[in-house]
Amino acid sequence: MNDNGVIRYDIRPDHGGWTVYNIATGEPSLVRGIRQVVMLLDEANDLADALNAMERKEPGSSVTWADGSR
């Protein structure tokens, strides 16, 4: 959770593991253009924490596009 009490990313179960998703859009997060789905629970938690930390430090820094660009 960031300083203003809002988180941008969370995790949810999927049919093959866990998905890290953007709370605002409901879409899986993208890292270098790859959807973050079918992950182990610990990996998904760590990634959601890392993406939220990036957002706390510099809003918008965790966002990547389908082509992997920022």
C-alpha positions in Angstrom: 0.0 0.0 0.0 1.4 3.4 -0.8 1.5 6.5 1.4 -1.9 7.7 0.4 -3.5 4.4 1.1 -4.1 3.4 -2.5 -2.5 0.4 -4.2 -2.3 0.0 -7.9 -1.5 -3.7 -8.1 -2.9 -6.8 -6.4 -3.0 -10.5 -7.0 -5.8 -12.9 -7.7 -6.0 -16.6 -8.3 -6.2 -17.8 -11.9 -6.8 -21.3 -13.4 -3.0 -22.1 -13.4 -1.7 -20.1 -10.4 -1.8 -16.4 -9.6 -2.1 -13.2 -11.7 -0.7 -9.7 -10.8 -3.3 -7.2 -12.0 -3.9 -3.5 -12.2 -6.8 -2.7 -9.8 -8.0 0.2 -11.9 -8.3 -1.7 -15.1 -8.7 -5.3 -13.9 -6.1 -6.3 -16.6 -3.1 -8.4 -15.8 0.0 -6.3 -15.3 2.6 -6.2 -18.1 6.4 -6.4 -17.5 8.4 -5.9 -20.6 5.2 -6.6 -22.6 4.5 -9.9 -20.9 1.3 -10.5 -19.0 2.0 -11.5 -15.4 -0.2 -14.6 -15.2 0.1 -18.2 -14.0 2.6 -17.3 -11.3 3.5 -19.0 -8.1 2.0 -17.3 -5.0 5.3 -16.0 -3.6 6.4 -14.7 -7.0 3.1 -12.9 -7.5 3.2 -11.3 -4.1 6.8 -10.1 -4.6 6.0 -8.7 -8.0 2.9 -6.8 -6.8 4.9 -5.4 -3.9 7.7 -4.3 -6.3 5.3 -2.7 -8.7 3.5 -0.8 -5.9 6.9 0.3 -4.5 7.8 1.7 -8.0 4.5 3.6 -8.0 5.2 5.1 -4.6 8.6 6.3 -5.7 7.6 7.6 -9.1 3.9 7.4 -10.2 3.5 5.8 -13.6 6.9 4.1 -13.5 5.5 0.6 -13.3 3.4 1.0 -16.4 4.6 -0.8 -19.6 2.9 -1.2 -22.9 2.2 -4.3 -24.9 5.4 -3.6 -27.0 7.5 -3.4 -23.8 8.0 0.4 -23.9 7.3 2.8 -21.1 
